[in-house]
Amino acid sequence: MGTPMDQIRIGLCVTFMGGMTLGCGGSAAPPAEPPPTVVEVPEPEPEVDPSAELSKDPALARTRELPKCEPGPGEIAEPCRITEADAIQSVAVQHLTEGKVSSILIEIVVAKAPPQRLRETIVVPIVPPRLQDLNGDADLDLIVPLSSGMVNLTSAIWRGTPEGFRRVGEVSGTSVETTKQGLLAVPARSSAAEWVVRFYRFEEEALEDAGTLTIQAEPASCELSATDEQLEAMDLTQEQATTLLCGLDVAKVF
């Protein structure tokens, strides 16, 4: 017989706080191993191509700014180039200086026509030319800035067709925008308290005037000047056309 303490230990399994168990023979059983810890590693997020995101926006996808080359004496040997995914295959921009006259030469290659060389005389090439669908016909048109005043910018407009580009006129304003009605809208600041917004309609050979808004700051007013023929082309009355055009974002200048 063992000691009384030995007798107590025989046949007993005692578990203490903390998880330690004494076996029936009095020896301490090893602590149970904790279950393995599973750590979920998140998958790395795919890199986002900014150009791919821009291409999802139809409005942005239809506007392409052409590269700007620094002006220099004579013709630049290696002009800036871009490649278009539309009918336009390539565009080359060159700046020419002949004495005191500066000009910009744009060579455009389209899919269904011989290469075109478009030349415009410029005062200062502050803003580079750009391609934009201005009349909603899915063909990119060309805007070539020519000169700049204190606020307004004069630009040449070249209408794009599958067969090439045709110069249709010049506009002057702070920007060149389009409306859902298929009009070209050109806002221009005439004074600190007055703006005018001129509207144009694309015709085969030239831009046609479609009406003019005069917007005053004090007292606040927006008035439309349009002929009967211009209203008939919009299929609107004077009152309807005034309400429609004055409600456009391009007319919210104050």
C-alpha positions as CSV (number, residue, x, y, z in Angstrom):
1,M,0.0,0.0,0.0
2,G,1.3,3.4,-0.7
3,T,0.9,6.5,1.3
4,P,-2.5,8.1,1.7
5,M,-1.6,10.6,-0.9
6,D,-0.7,7.9,-3.3
7,Q,-4.1,6.2,-2.7
8,I,-5.8,9.5,-3.4
9,R,-4.0,9.8,-6.7
10,I,-4.9,6.3,-7.9
11,G,-7.8,6.3,-10.3
12,L,-8.3,10.0,-10.3
13,C,-8.1,12.4,-13.2
14,V,-8.0,16.0,-12.1
15,T,-8.2,19.0,-14.4
16,F,-7.0,22.3,-13.2
17,M,-7.8,25.8,-14.4
18,G,-5.7,26.6,-17.4
19,G,-6.3,23.2,-19.1
20,M,-3.6,21.0,-17.4
21,T,-4.8,17.5,-16.6
22,L,-3.2,15.0,-14.2
23,G,-3.4,11.4,-15.4
24,C,-4.7,8.6,-13.3
25,G,-1.2,7.5,-12.4
26,G,-0.4,11.0,-11.2
27,S,1.7,12.1,-14.1
28,A,0.9,15.4,-15.8
29,A,-0.6,15.0,-19.3
30,P,0.8,17.3,-22.0
31,P,-1.4,20.3,-22.7
32,A,-3.6,20.0,-25.8
33,E,-2.1,21.7,-28.9
34,P,-4.2,24.7,-30.0
35,P,-5.9,24.4,-33.4
36,P,-3.9,25.9,-36.2
37,T,-4.7,29.5,-37.0
38,V,-5.8,30.2,-40.6
39,V,-4.9,33.6,-41.9
40,E,-6.7,34.7,-45.1
41,V,-4.4,36.6,-47.4
42,P,-6.4,39.0,-49.6
43,E,-5.7,38.7,-53.3
44,P,-4.0,41.8,-54.7
45,E,-6.3,44.2,-56.5
46,P,-5.6,44.4,-60.3
47,E,-4.0,47.5,-61.5
48,V,-6.3,49.9,-63.2
49,D,-5.3,51.4,-66.5
50,P,-6.5,55.1,-66.5
51,S,-6.8,55.1,-70.2
52,A,-9.1,52.1,-70.1
53,E,-11.3,54.0,-67.6
54,L,-11.5,57.1,-69.8
55,S,-12.4,55.0,-72.8
56,K,-15.6,53.9,-70.9
57,D,-16.9,57.4,-71.1
58,P,-18.3,58.0,-74.6
59,A,-17.9,61.8,-74.3
60,L,-14.2,61.5,-73.3
61,A,-13.6,58.8,-75.9
62,R,-14.7,61.1,-78.6
63,T,-12.3,63.9,-77.7
64,R,-8.6,63.6,-78.5
65,E,-6.1,66.3,-77.8
66,L,-3.3,66.4,-80.4
67,P,0.3,66.6,-79.1
68,K,1.9,70.0,-78.9
69,C,5.3,70.6,-80.6
70,E,7.5,73.4,-79.6
71,P,7.7,76.0,-82.4
72,G,11.1,76.4,-84.0
73,P,12.8,77.8,-87.1
74,G,11.7,75.9,-90.2
75,E,9.9,72.6,-90.2
76,I,10.4,70.2,-87.4
77,A,12.2,67.1,-88.6
78,E,10.3,64.6,-86.4
79,P,6.8,66.0,-85.8
80,C,4.6,64.8,-82.9
81,R,2.3,61.9,-83.9
82,I,-0.7,60.1,-82.5
83,T,-2.6,57.1,-83.7
84,E,-6.4,57.0,-83.8
85,A,-8.5,54.0,-83.4
86,D,-11.3,55.4,-85.6
87,A,-11.2,56.1,-89.3
88,I,-8.3,58.4,-88.7
89,Q,-5.1,56.4,-88.8
90,S,-2.5,59.0,-87.9
91,V,-2.0,62.7,-87.2
92,A,1.2,64.7,-87.4
93,V,1.5,68.2,-86.0
94,Q,4.3,70.6,-87.1
95,H,5.0,74.2,-86.3
96,L,6.5,76.4,-89.0
97,T,8.2,79.8,-88.6
98,E,8.8,81.9,-91.7
99,G,10.1,85.3,-90.7
100,K,7.5,86.8,-88.4
101,V,4.7,84.5,-89.5
102,S,4.0,81.3,-87.5
103,S,1.8,78.6,-88.8
104,I,0.7,75.1,-87.9
105,L,0.8,72.2,-90.4
106,I,-1.4,69.2,-89.6
107,E,-1.0,66.0,-91.7
108,I,-3.9,63.6,-91.3
109,V,-4.1,60.1,-92.8
110,V,-7.6,58.6,-93.0
111,A,-8.7,55.2,-94.1
112,K,-10.6,56.1,-97.2
113,A,-8.7,59.1,-98.6
114,P,-5.2,60.3,-99.5
115,P,-3.2,62.1,-96.8
116,Q,-4.3,65.7,-96.1
117,R,-2.0,68.6,-95.2
118,L,-4.0,71.3,-93.4
119,R,-2.3,74.6,-92.7
120,E,-3.4,77.5,-90.5
121,T,-1.7,80.8,-89.7
122,I,-1.5,81.2,-85.9
123,V,-0.5,84.1,-83.6
124,V,0.6,82.1,-80.6
125,P,0.0,78.3,-80.2
126,I,-1.2,78.5,-76.7
127,V,-3.6,75.6,-76.9
128,P,-2.9,72.5,-79.1
129,P,-5.4,71.4,-81.7
130,R,-7.8,68.7,-80.8
131,L,-10.1,66.1,-82.4
132,Q,-13.7,66.1,-81.2
133,D,-17.1,64.9,-82.7
134,L,-18.8,68.3,-82.8
135,N,-22.0,67.4,-84.7
136,G,-22.8,63.9,-83.5
137,D,-22.2,62.1,-86.8
138,A,-19.5,59.8,-85.3
139,D,-16.8,61.4,-87.3
140,L,-14.1,63.4,-85.4
141,D,-13.8,67.0,-86.3
142,L,-10.8,69.2,-85.9
143,I,-10.5,72.4,-83.8
144,V,-7.3,74.5,-84.4
145,P,-6.8,77.4,-82.0
146,L,-5.4,80.4,-84.0
147,S,-5.2,83.4,-81.6
148,S,-6.1,84.4,-78.1
149,G,-7.4,87.7,-76.7
150,M,-7.7,88.5,-73.0
151,V,-10.3,85.8,-72.5
152,N,-11.7,84.5,-75.8
153,L,-9.9,82.1,-78.2
154,T,-10.4,82.2,-82.0
155,S,-10.3,78.7,-83.5
156,A,-10.7,77.2,-87.0
157,I,-13.2,74.4,-87.3
158,W,-12.6,71.6,-89.8
159,R,-15.4,69.2,-90.4
160,G,-14.4,65.5,-90.5
161,T,-15.9,63.1,-93.0
162,P,-14.9,59.5,-94.0
163,E,-13.3,61.2,-97.1
164,G,-11.3,63.8,-95.2
165,F,-11.5,67.2,-93.6
166,R,-13.1,70.4,-94.8
167,R,-12.7,73.9,-93.3
168,V,-16.2,75.2,-92.4
169,G,-15.4,78.4,-90.5
170,E,-14.0,80.1,-87.4
171,V,-15.5,80.7,-84.0
172,S,-14.4,82.9,-81.0
173,G,-15.1,82.2,-77.4
174,T,-13.8,80.6,-74.2
175,S,-14.7,77.1,-75.3
176,V,-16.4,75.0,-78.1
177,E,-19.2,72.8,-76.9
178,T,-22.0,70.7,-78.3
179,T,-25.7,70.5,-77.3
180,K,-28.2,67.7,-77.4
181,Q,-30.0,69.6,-80.2
182,G,-27.0,69.1,-82.5
183,L,-25.8,72.7,-82.2
184,L,-22.4,74.0,-81.7
185,A,-22.3,76.4,-78.7
186,V,-19.5,79.0,-78.3
187,P,-19.7,81.1,-75.1
188,A,-17.7,84.4,-75.2
189,R,-17.3,87.0,-72.5
190,S,-18.0,90.5,-73.9
191,S,-17.6,92.3,-70.5
192,A,-17.4,91.6,-66.8
193,A,-21.2,91.8,-66.6
194,E,-22.2,90.3,-70.0
195,W,-21.6,87.1,-72.0
196,V,-22.9,86.0,-75.4
197,V,-23.4,82.4,-76.5
198,R,-23.4,81.9,-80.3
199,F,-25.0,78.8,-81.7
200,Y,-24.0,77.2,-85.0
201,R,-25.4,74.4,-87.2
202,F,-23.1,72.3,-89.3
203,E,-23.8,72.5,-93.0
204,E,-22.0,70.8,-95.9
205,E,-19.7,73.7,-96.7
206,A,-19.9,76.1,-93.7
207,L,-21.1,76.7,-90.2
208,E,-24.5,78.4,-90.2
209,D,-25.6,80.8,-87.5
210,A,-28.4,79.3,-85.4
211,G,-29.0,82.2,-82.9
212,T,-27.3,84.1,-80.2
213,L,-28.0,84.4,-76.4
214,T,-27.1,87.6,-74.6
215,I,-26.7,87.0,-70.8
216,Q,-26.6,89.9,-68.3
217,A,-25.5,89.7,-64.7
218,E,-27.3,92.8,-63.3
219,P,-30.2,92.8,-63.7
220,A,-30.1,89.0,-64.4
221,S,-31.5,88.3,-67.9
222,C,-31.1,85.9,-70.8
223,E,-32.4,86.9,-74.2
224,L,-32.3,85.1,-77.6
225,S,-31.8,86.8,-80.9
226,A,-32.9,84.5,-83.7
227,T,-34.5,84.9,-87.1
228,D,-37.6,83.1,-88.3
229,E,-35.5,80.8,-90.4
230,Q,-33.3,79.9,-87.4
231,L,-36.4,79.2,-85.2
232,E,-37.9,77.1,-88.0
233,A,-34.7,75.0,-88.3
234,M,-35.1,74.3,-84.5
235,D,-38.8,73.7,-84.9
236,L,-39.5,76.0,-82.0
237,T,-41.2,79.2,-81.2
238,Q,-39.3,82.2,-79.9
239,E,-40.5,81.5,-76.4
240,Q,-39.7,77.8,-76.6
241,A,-36.2,78.4,-78.0
242,T,-35.4,81.0,-75.4
243,T,-36.5,78.7,-72.5
244,L,-34.5,75.8,-74.0
245,L,-31.3,77.5,-74.8
246,C,-31.2,79.7,-71.7
247,G,-31.6,76.6,-69.6
248,L,-28.4,74.9,-71.1
249,D,-25.3,74.6,-68.9
250,V,-23.3,76.6,-71.4
251,A,-25.6,79.6,-70.6
252,K,-25.0,79.4,-66.9
253,V,-22.1,81.8,-66.8
254,F,-23.1,83.9,-63.7
